[in-house]
Amino acid sequence: MTYTPARPEPISADPPGHPARALLTQSWLDLAFVHWAADPAQVAPLLPAGTVPDTLDGLTYVGLVAFRMHRVGWFRLPGVPYLGSFPETNVRLYSVDERGRRGVVFRSLDASRLIPVTVGRAAFGLPYLWSKMSVRRDGDAVAYESRRRWPGPRGASSRVALRIGAPVEEPSELEHFLTARWGLHSAFFGGATRYLPNRHPRWPLHRAELLVCEEELIEAAGLPRPVGPPVSVLWSPGVPVEFGRPGRGPAGIPTP
């Protein structure tokens, strides 16, 4: 069954609410946001039931987002310093549900710690994959590398390097659309589509020059290889994040 949202929630740089009780806390640091435009018809079959591609001016987007996860913790307890801190690179799509909630859908999440990968797959049904990874910064240049170990396709790799530019004083509507996402849609716990809300401060964004982009993760995630240069390249020093509990409404439609 296909759902068409009557009116998606406004694109907002600030979170629309606060999770009633934090399920997870973490920080996302040294983020590279690299995006290509995509045809919504190609993306739609890859989204979970009860969601459709979120669009801006008739287009949706495929994102390659590389960063450092820092000190994942439960219920506002102190984050775990080693197992909870690791590089991650995800391939993500943009979704909206029948109730108009905008979110992201992860097609893959490569991470360098096996235990968090196993927990993410088993407890949340998220497509985490164990990879050998690194994030290196030298002045205003940042490099992110990843090579997949398990479960596969083994050896799928990504190498992204960028030069950090000036702060973005007034982000465009597209830049807010691509970064200000206040939840994720996923088939948690037995296949029902649920919505996991998050909250964090407004993104501090910088322009960025893409120096290297050699990646195989987008095709490995079931999407066509991007054609041409990305339409948006941004960097952020990062934000602290809280996730609320996943919820489910009528007919499997998520509710916060």
C-alpha positions in Angstrom: 0.0 0.0 0.0 1.4 3.4 -1.0 0.9 6.4 1.4 0.9 10.0 0.2 1.5 12.6 2.8 -1.1 15.4 2.6 1.3 18.0 4.0 4.8 17.2 5.1 6.0 19.0 8.2 7.9 22.2 7.6 11.6 22.0 6.9 13.1 23.3 10.2 16.7 23.9 11.3 15.6 23.4 14.9 14.0 20.2 16.4 10.2 20.3 16.5 10.0 18.7 19.9 11.9 16.8 22.6 11.8 13.0 23.0 9.9 12.3 26.2 12.6 10.0 27.5 16.1 9.7 26.0 16.8 6.1 24.8 20.3 6.8 23.4 22.8 9.7 23.7 25.8 10.2 21.5 27.7 12.9 19.6 28.4 13.1 15.9 31.7 14.8 15.2 33.7 15.9 12.1 30.9 15.2 9.6 31.1 15.3 5.8 27.8 15.6 4.0 28.0 14.6 0.3 24.8 14.5 -1.7 23.6 13.8 -5.2 20.1 14.4 -6.6 18.0 11.3 -7.4 14.8 10.4 -9.2 12.1 9.7 -6.5 10.8 6.8 -8.7 14.1 5.0 -8.4 14.3 5.6 -4.6 10.7 4.7 -3.7 11.1 0.8 -3.9 14.0 1.0 -1.4 11.9 2.7 1.4 10.1 0.9 4.2 6.3 0.4 4.1 4.3 3.5 5.0 6.8 6.0 3.7 7.5 7.7 0.3 10.5 9.7 -0.9 10.7 13.2 0.6 11.3 15.7 -2.2 12.2 19.3 -2.7 11.3 20.9 -6.0 10.5 17.4 -7.4 13.9 15.8 -6.5 15.0 13.6 -3.7 18.6 12.9 -2.7 21.1 10.2 -1.9 23.5 11.1 0.9 27.0 9.8 1.8 27.7 10.9 5.3 31.0 10.2 7.0 31.8 11.1 10.6 33.0 10.1 14.0 30.5 8.6 16.5 31.5 9.6 20.0 30.5 8.0 23.3 27.2 6.3 22.6 25.3 5.9 25.9 21.9 4.7 27.2 19.3 6.7 29.1 21.6 9.7 29.5 24.2 7.6 31.3 27.8 8.5 30.5 28.7 7.4 27.1 31.1 4.4 26.5 34.6 5.8 25.7 36.0 2.9 23.5 33.2 0.7 22.2 30.9 3.8 21.9 33.4 5.9 19.9 34.2 4.9 16.3 34.2 6.2 12.6 31.0 5.6 10.7 29.9 6.2 7.1 26.3 5.8 6.1 24.3 5.9 2.8 21.0 7.5 3.4 17.7 8.4 1.7 15.0 10.9 2.6 11.6 9.8 3.6 8.2 11.2 4.7 5.3 9.2 6.3 1.5 9.5 6.1 1.5 11.9 9.0 4.0 14.2 7.3 7.0 13.4 9.4 10.2 13.8 7.5 13.1 11.4 8.2 16.0 9.5 6.8 16.2 5.8 5.8 19.6 4.2 6.1 20.6 1.8 3.3 23.9 1.0 5.0 25.9 2.1 8.1 29.5 1.1 8.0 31.1 1.3 11.5 34.5 0.1 12.8 33.4 -1.5 16.1 32.0 -5.0 15.8 29.9 -5.0 19.0 27.9 -1.8 18.2 27.4 -3.3 14.7 26.0 -6.5 16.1 23.8 -4.6 18.6 22.5 -2.2 15.9 21.6 -5.1 13.6 20.0 -7.3 16.3 18.2 -4.8 18.5 17.1 -2.2 16.0 17.2 -4.0 12.6 19.5 -1.3 11.1 21.8 -2.3 8.3 25.1 -1.9 10.2 28.2 -3.4 8.7 31.6 -4.0 10.2 34.4 -2.1 8.3 38.0 -1.1 8.7 37.8 2.7 8.9 39.7 5.9 9.7 39.1 9.6 10.0 42.2 11.8 9.7 42.4 15.6 9.9 45.4 17.8 8.9 44.6 21.5 9.3 41.5 22.2 7.2 41.7 18.9 5.3 39.8 15.8 6.5 40.0 12.3 5.0 37.6 9.4 5.6 38.4 5.9 4.6 36.4 2.7 4.8 36.7 -0.9 3.7 34.0 -3.4 4.5 34.7 -6.6 6.4 31.3 -8.2 7.3 28.7 -9.1 6.2 29.3 -7.8 2.7 29.7 -7.2 0.0 33.2 -7.7 1.5 35.7 -5.1 0.4 33.2 -2.4 -0.6 35.2 0.8 0.1 34.9 4.5 0.3 37.6 7.2 0.3 36.4 10.8 0.8 38.6 13.9 1.4 37.5 17.5 1.6 38.9 20.9 2.6 36.8 22.8 5.2 35.7 26.2 4.1 33.9 29.2 5.6 30.9 28.8 7.9 27.5 28.8 6.3 25.9 31.9 7.7 22.5 31.4 6.2 21.9 27.8 5.0 19.7 27.4 2.0 16.4 25.5 2.0 18.2 22.6 0.3 21.0 22.6 3.0 18.4 22.5 5.8 16.5 19.8 3.9 19.6 17.6 3.7 20.9 18.0 7.3 18.0 19.0 9.6 16.4 15.6 10.0 14.6 14.9 13.3 14.0 11.1 13.0 14.6 8.0 11.1 12.2 5.5 9.5 13.1 1.8 9.8 11.5 -1.6 10.0 12.3 -2.1 13.7 11.4 -5.2 15.7 9.7 -7.7 13.5 9.2 -5.7 10.3 6.7 -2.9 11.3 7.8 0.5 10.2 8.6 2.8 13.1 9.9 6.3 13.7 12.8 7.0 16.0 12.9 10.7 16.9 16.1 12.6 17.6 17.0 16.0 18.9 20.2 18.1 18.7 21.3 21.7 18.5 21.1 23.5 15.1 23.9 22.3 12.8 27.0 24.5 12.6 27.7 24.0 8.9 30.7 24.9 6.7 31.2 25.0 3.0 33.6 22.3 1.8 35.6 21.5 -1.3 35.6 17.9 -2.3 39.1 16.8 -2.9 38.6 13.0 -3.4 35.5 10.9 -3.7 36.1 7.3 -4.6 33.3 5.2 -3.2 31.5 1.9 -3.8 29.0 2.1 -0.9 26.1 3.7 -2.8 26.0 0.9 -5.4 26.5 -1.7 -2.7 23.4 -0.2 -1.0 21.3 -1.0 -4.1 21.3 2.4 -5.7 22.6 3.4 -9.1 26.1 4.9 -9.2 25.9 8.7 -9.0 26.3 10.5 -12.2 28.3 13.7 -12.2 29.6 15.7 -9.2 27.6 16.0 -6.0 25.1 18.9 -5.7 26.0 19.6 -2.1 29.2 19.2 -0.1 29.2 20.4 3.6 31.2 19.8 6.7 30.2 20.2 10.4 32.3 20.0 13.6 29.3 18.1 15.1 26.5 18.1 17.6 25.4 16.2 20.7 22.3 14.0 20.0 19.5 12.4 21.9 17.2 9.7 20.5 13.8 9.0 21.9 11.9 5.6 21.8 10.6 4.3 18.5 6.8 4.5 18.2 4.2 3.0 16.0 0.8 4.3 15.0 -2.3 3.0 13.1 -1.5 0.8 10.1 2.2 0.7 11.0 2.6 4.4 10.6 5.2 5.7 13.0 4.4 8.2 15.8 6.8 9.9 18.1 
